[in-house]
C-alpha cells in the first residue's frame, strides 16, 4: 500500500475520532458510582427515601403533641434518625421527650447526640441531665466529647460539670493555625 491510498482512510478515521471520545467519555461518566454511595451502583433517584411514617409512629409513643411530631418529622433530613434520637434519650435518661426533640432537631447527627447523652448520663448520673444534653448538643463531635468526659472521670475522678466544661473547652481550642518561620536556634 502506498501513501496515497492510506490518506483517505486516515482522514475518515480522524473525522470520527472526536465523536468517539465524546461518546466514550459520556459512558465512562454514566458508569461511575455516586461518590457518597460508592460501593453499590444506583441512580440518584433510587436513594432510600426518608421514612416519615416510622418517625411519626415512634414519636407518638413518647407523649408528644401530634402537631409537634408532624412538624418535626416533616422538616427532618433523616426522620428515622430524629425519632431514634428522641427515643433513646427519653428511654434511657430523665430528660423529657420534648426537650430531647428540641435538641435532636438542632444537630446534624442526632444519633451521635443521643449516644453522647446516654453514655454520659449512665456514667455520671448527673443532677442536671439537661446540662448533659446541652453540652452534647454544643459539641461538634458528640461521640468524642463523651469519650473525653468519661475518660477524664475514669482516671481523674472529677464531677460531671468540670469534665464536660474541660472537654468542651478542649474542643474549641485552635492549635498551630499559622506556621512559624522563626529559626529555633536563636
N, C-alpha and C positions, 0 to 999 in steps of 0.2 A: 504494500500500500504506500502510495506516495503522499506527500503533504497536502496536495490539492484535494484528495478525496477525504482526508481527515478534517479539514477545516469546516465543512458544513455539519459534520457530526458534533464537533466540539462546540460550534455556535448553538446548535439545537440544545445540547446538554446545558450550556451556560445560560440559555434563556429560561430554562425551567428550574435552575438551581435555587434562586431566591424563594420561589414559591414552595419548594421542598423544605427549605429551612424554616419558613413561617409555619407550615403545617406540622413539621416535626416539633417545633417549639411549643405550639399550641397543645399537642397531645402530651408532651412532657409536663407542661403545667397542669393540665387536667388530671393527670395520673398521679400526681404527688399528693400525699395525705395532708390534711389540715394540720398545721404545727401544734395547735393546742390539743389535738386529738391524735397525734402521731402514734401509730401503733395499731389503729384499726381504721379501715377505709370506710368513709361515709360522706355523703354530701352534706353541706352546711345545714340544709333544711331538715335532715334526718336526725339532728341532735336530739337528745332526750328532752322532752318537754317538761316544764315545771308542773308538779302535781299539786294543784290548788285544793283539790278535794281532800287529799290526805292532810294537808296543812290545816284546813278548817276543821276536819273531824278530830284531829289530835288536839287542837287548841280548845275545842268545845269541852274537853274533859277537864279543863283547868279553871272553871268558874270565871270565864271572861265574857264580856259583853259581845253579842253577836256582831254589832256594827264595828266594834274594835277589831274583832277577828277578821271580818271581811276586808277591812281596810289594810290590816297588817299583811294578810296573805296576798292580796291583790298587788300591793306595792313591793313585795319582796322579790329579789332577783332569784333566790333559791328558796321557795316557800317551805319545802320539806326540811331544809336546814334550820330555818327560823323556828318552825314548830318543834323540832327536836331540841333546839337550844332551850326554849321555854320549858319543855317537858323535863329535861334533865335538871335544870336549875330548880324548878318548882318541886320535883320529887325528892331531890337529894339535899336540899338546904331549907332554911327557914324563910327564904325570900319568896314573896308572893309572885304569882304568875303575872300580874300586871307590871310589877317592877322588872321582872325578867324579860317580859315582852318589850318594854321600852328600851332596855339595854341591848337586847338581841337585834332590834331593828336598827340600832345606831352603828353597828360594826360590820366590817366586810366579811369576817369569818365567824359566824355565830357559833359554830361547833367548837372552835377554839376558845371562845369566851366561856361557854358552858363547861368545858373541860377545865379551864383555869379556875373558875369559880368553885366548882365542885371539889377539885383537888385541894385547894387552899382551905375551904370550909371544913373538909374532912380531916385535914391535918391539924388545923389550929382550933377548930370550933370557936370562932370569934364571937364577941358580944354584939358586934355590929356587922351582920352579914352584908348589908347594903354597901358598906365601905369596901368589902372584898369585891363585890360585883362592880363597883365603880372603878376600882383600881385595875381590875382585869379589862374593863372596857377602855380605860385610858391607855393601856399598854399597847404598843404597836405589834408586839409578838406575845400574845397571851400565854402560850404554852411555855415559852422561855421565861416569862415573868413568874409563872407558877413554879417552874423548876428552881429559879433563883430564890424565891421566898421560902420554899420548902427546904431547899439545900442549906440556906442560912440558918433556919430553925434547927435542922438536924445536927449542925456542927457548932453553932454559936449559942443556941438557945435564947433567942430574942422573941419578944412578943410580936404579934401579927402586924400591928401598926408600924413598928420600926422596920420589920423585914420588908413590908410592902413599900414603905417610903424609900428605903435604901435601894430596892430593886428598880423602882420607878425612876429614881434619880440616876441610877447607873445606866438605864436605857436611854436617857436623854442626853448624856454626856457625849460631846463630839470630840474625837481624838484625831490628831495629825491630819487636819484638813489641808494645810499648806505645807509643802516640804521646806525644810530649812536648807539654805545654801551656805551657811556659816561653817567654815572649817572647824573641825573638832580639835585640832592641835593648838588652838590659840587660847 
